C-alpha cells in the first residue's frame, strides 16, 4: 500500500511524464446527507476507452490512499466486503467512467481519485453530512473580484472570492494559452464569523511591462465555475 508521502511523490512523478490519457474528474466536490447515492465522473481521453484500465482510489484524512475498484471491460472490487457500496460503469458514448457510492454514511467522507496507468485525476471530495437540509445550504461565491496594485517594477493581482459553501474550491491563474504556476500564491480558505460561509484569495505577481497582457483568475466550485479577467473591472489596494 502506498504511504501518504509515496502517494504524493508518485502523483507528482506521473504528472510530469505525460500520458496518452487525460483524466478529468467532475465535480470538484459533492455534498450530500447520509443515505443518498453519489455518482463521481471521470472523463477519459483515450483512443481505446473500452479496454483501458481505470482504477479508483479512496483517500481519507490522515490515511494512506487505497484502491477500491478498477475496470477495463469488466468491473472488479478490491475487497468483496465493499459489494453493494461501490460500483463502476463505463459509458463509451461519452468516454466517461463513473464510480457510484451507494447509501453514503459519515465514514464515506473522503476524496476519490480515478487513475490510469500513469496519471491520476484531480480528485472529487465527498462531504457527507448528518443534516438532512445540507443541500439547501450549498451556495456559489456571492462575490468575486480582482484587485490590482503596482509596486516598484511589478504588478500584483489579487483574486478575492467570497462567501461560498462548502469550502472546497479550486483556483487557478491562466493567460490566453496556459495555466500559470510561477509567482502564484494561493491562500487558505477562511470562515466567516457569522455562519458557514468561506472565502479565499489568490495572488499573481507579473512584471510591470505586462500591464496590457490579459490574465484570468478561474475558480471551480461545486455550485459554479467562473473566470475573471484582469482587463475587467478591478480595484486598487494598498500594501
Wavefront OBJ file of the C-alpha trace (Angstrom):
o trace
v 0.000 0.000 0.000
v 1.279 3.483 -0.839
v 2.088 5.733 2.112
v 0.799 9.300 2.008
v 4.285 10.634 1.138
v 4.828 7.956 -1.504
v 1.417 8.743 -2.986
v 2.274 12.452 -3.224
v 5.648 11.761 -4.831
v 4.075 9.223 -7.164
v 1.372 11.664 -8.276
v 3.982 14.366 -8.880
v 6.085 11.964 -10.928
v 3.309 10.670 -13.139
v 2.055 14.178 -13.774
v 5.396 15.043 -15.372
v 5.989 12.023 -17.560
v 2.968 12.580 -19.779
v 0.301 10.151 -20.855
v -1.795 9.035 -23.787
v -4.756 9.550 -21.475
v -6.236 12.690 -19.991
v -8.380 12.267 -16.877
v -10.809 14.999 -15.843
v -12.911 14.485 -12.723
v -16.198 16.258 -12.081
v -17.377 17.808 -9.928
v -14.673 19.096 -7.577
v -16.814 18.148 -4.566
v -20.157 16.556 -3.772
v -22.078 17.352 -0.584
v -24.897 15.021 0.412
v -26.813 13.940 3.531
v -26.482 10.376 4.786
v -28.348 7.692 2.855
v -28.037 9.266 -0.596
v -26.314 7.711 -3.611
v -23.436 9.640 -5.207
v -22.042 9.460 -8.756
v -18.489 10.610 -9.466
v -17.478 11.005 -13.109
v -14.059 10.569 -14.688
v -13.795 11.815 -18.282
v -11.160 9.724 -20.056
v -9.410 10.807 -23.227
v -8.078 7.580 -24.718
v -8.168 6.002 -28.198
v -9.030 2.660 -26.582
v -11.538 3.734 -23.926
v -13.447 0.446 -23.884
v -10.380 -1.562 -22.885
v -8.287 0.913 -20.923
v -7.948 0.171 -17.202
v -9.409 2.833 -14.895
v -8.653 2.496 -11.189
v -10.493 4.210 -8.349
v -8.769 5.193 -5.097
v -10.208 6.455 -1.826
v -8.179 8.853 0.334
v -9.415 9.555 3.850
v -7.993 12.331 6.016
v -4.742 11.295 7.718
v -4.776 7.911 5.978
v -2.974 6.397 3.031
v -4.951 6.105 -0.218
v -6.314 2.684 -1.066
v -7.606 1.218 -4.294
v -11.261 0.278 -4.013
v -12.129 -0.834 -7.548
v -10.914 -0.982 -11.144
v -12.418 -1.619 -14.544
v -11.413 -2.467 -18.081
v -14.170 -4.241 -19.979
v -15.332 -5.649 -16.614
v -15.715 -4.242 -13.114
v -13.642 -5.580 -10.211
v -13.781 -4.773 -6.496
v -10.598 -4.722 -4.457
v -12.495 -6.098 -1.434
v -15.687 -8.113 -1.714
v -16.802 -6.623 1.587
v -17.489 -3.443 -0.422
v -20.066 -5.197 -2.616
v -23.155 -3.022 -2.698
v -21.172 0.061 -1.647
v -19.109 0.715 -4.797
v -19.864 0.042 -8.460
v -18.088 1.247 -11.591
v -19.523 1.684 -15.082
v -18.233 2.964 -18.425
v -20.187 4.981 -20.966
v -18.321 4.593 -24.304
v -20.546 7.173 -25.995
v -19.225 9.860 -23.623
v -15.840 8.338 -22.675
v -16.861 8.586 -19.035
v -16.113 6.131 -16.237
v -18.469 6.562 -13.266
v -17.955 5.485 -9.671
v -21.200 5.030 -7.727
v -21.123 5.209 -3.930
v -24.390 3.861 -2.538
v -26.170 4.917 0.658
v -23.375 7.151 1.860
v -22.513 7.375 5.551
v -20.343 9.781 7.513
v -17.497 7.253 7.188
v -17.597 7.645 3.393
v -16.423 11.264 3.641
v -13.136 11.257 1.709
v -11.557 12.165 -1.619
v -11.942 9.794 -4.576
v -9.410 9.656 -7.416
v -9.650 7.950 -10.774
v -6.340 6.799 -12.234
v -4.911 5.340 -15.414
v -1.561 3.678 -15.982
v 0.495 6.825 -15.454
v -1.908 9.571 -14.441
v -4.270 10.459 -11.597
v -7.375 12.584 -11.824
v -7.645 15.783 -9.778
v -9.941 14.160 -7.211
v -13.526 14.649 -6.065
v -14.145 15.281 -2.385
v -17.257 13.649 -0.949
v -18.705 15.539 2.013
v -21.339 13.543 3.904
v -23.440 15.395 6.461
v -25.839 14.221 9.092
v -28.050 17.219 8.294
v -30.982 16.438 6.000
v -31.105 20.017 4.725
v -27.410 20.226 3.787
v -28.106 20.525 0.033
v -30.130 23.689 0.596
v -27.059 25.216 2.282
v -24.902 24.904 -0.849
v -24.064 28.294 -2.294
v -21.718 29.594 -5.023
v -19.480 32.587 -4.285
v -21.563 35.657 -3.525
v -18.784 37.973 -4.694
v -15.614 37.649 -6.761
v -13.282 40.365 -7.967
v -9.710 41.127 -8.963
v -7.764 43.842 -7.168
v -4.575 45.373 -8.554
v -1.524 47.101 -7.105
v 1.578 48.425 -8.860
v 4.630 48.017 -6.664
v 8.011 49.138 -7.985
v 8.540 47.153 -11.210
v 5.780 44.623 -10.568
v 2.026 44.342 -10.715
v 0.229 42.322 -8.042
v -3.221 40.958 -8.844
v -5.367 39.604 -6.020
v -8.326 37.386 -6.870
v -10.799 37.585 -3.999
v -13.621 35.015 -3.875
v -16.105 35.376 -1.047
v -18.967 33.676 0.772
v -19.300 30.155 -0.657
v -20.182 26.743 0.792
v -18.803 24.107 1.034
v -15.215 25.272 1.477
v -13.772 23.101 -1.313
v -12.730 25.293 -4.238
v -10.057 25.158 -6.960
v -8.472 28.464 -8.036
v -6.062 28.780 -10.978
v -4.448 31.596 -12.957
v -4.069 31.429 -16.734
v -3.031 33.638 -19.602
v -4.513 33.260 -23.064
v -2.675 29.982 -23.607
v -1.918 28.023 -20.444
v -2.103 27.769 -16.674
v 0.361 29.895 -14.710
v 2.113 28.363 -11.710
v 5.103 30.699 -11.227
v 4.635 33.736 -8.999
v 1.259 32.464 -7.800
v 0.325 32.268 -4.126
v -2.919 30.650 -3.026
v -4.129 31.466 0.448
v -6.097 29.192 2.734
v -9.855 29.447 2.939
v -11.225 31.298 5.947
v -14.633 31.043 7.553
v -16.877 33.982 8.266
v -17.561 34.752 11.898
v -21.340 34.688 11.482
v -22.007 31.490 9.560
v -20.798 28.601 7.424
v -19.601 30.760 4.531
v -15.999 30.649 3.333
v -13.701 32.961 1.375
v -10.309 32.673 -0.314
v -7.717 34.869 -2.023
v -5.044 34.099 -4.601
v -2.155 36.356 -5.688
v -0.430 36.655 -9.066
v 2.704 38.784 -9.497
v 3.815 39.822 -13.015
v 6.386 42.274 -14.452
v 5.115 45.835 -14.840
v 5.704 45.697 -18.595
v 2.936 43.058 -18.809
v 0.327 45.595 -17.758
v -1.582 45.275 -21.037
v -1.482 41.474 -21.041
v -4.693 39.714 -20.073
v -4.686 37.190 -17.237
v -7.563 35.172 -15.867
v -8.447 34.004 -12.381
v -10.568 30.880 -12.714
v -12.376 29.077 -9.952
v -14.280 25.817 -9.777
v -16.796 25.233 -7.008
v -19.446 22.578 -6.517
v -22.125 25.122 -7.399
v -20.352 27.234 -10.022
v -17.427 27.721 -12.404
v -16.304 31.202 -13.406
v -13.445 33.154 -14.972
v -12.392 36.718 -14.075
v -10.172 38.846 -16.330
v -7.517 41.304 -15.188
v -8.690 43.557 -18.023
v -12.138 43.803 -16.493
v -13.256 45.972 -13.587
v -10.915 45.827 -10.611
v -9.983 47.952 -7.632
v -6.732 49.319 -6.286
v -5.500 48.234 -2.869
v -2.766 49.364 -0.515
v 0.236 47.350 0.584
l 1 2 3 4 5 6 7 8 9 10 11 12 13 14 15 16 17 18 19 20 21 22 23 24 25 26 27 28 29 30 31 32 33 34 35 36 37 38 39 40 41 42 43 44 45 46 47 48 49 50 51 52 53 54 55 56 57 58 59 60 61 62 63 64 65 66 67 68 69 70 71 72 73 74 75 76 77 78 79 80 81 82 83 84 85 86 87 88 89 90 91 92 93 94 95 96 97 98 99 100 101 102 103 104 105 106 107 108 109 110 111 112 113 114 115 116 117 118 119 120 121 122 123 124 125 126 127 128 129 130 131 132 133 134 135 136 137 138 139 140 141 142 143 144 145 146 147 148 149 150 151 152 153 154 155 156 157 158 159 160 161 162 163 164 165 166 167 168 169 170 171 172 173 174 175 176 177 178 179 180 181 182 183 184 185 186 187 188 189 190 191 192 193 194 195 196 197 198 199 200 201 202 203 204 205 206 207 208 209 210 211 212 213 214 215 216 217 218 219 220 221 222 223 224 225 226 227 228 229 230 231 232 233 234 235 236 237 238 239
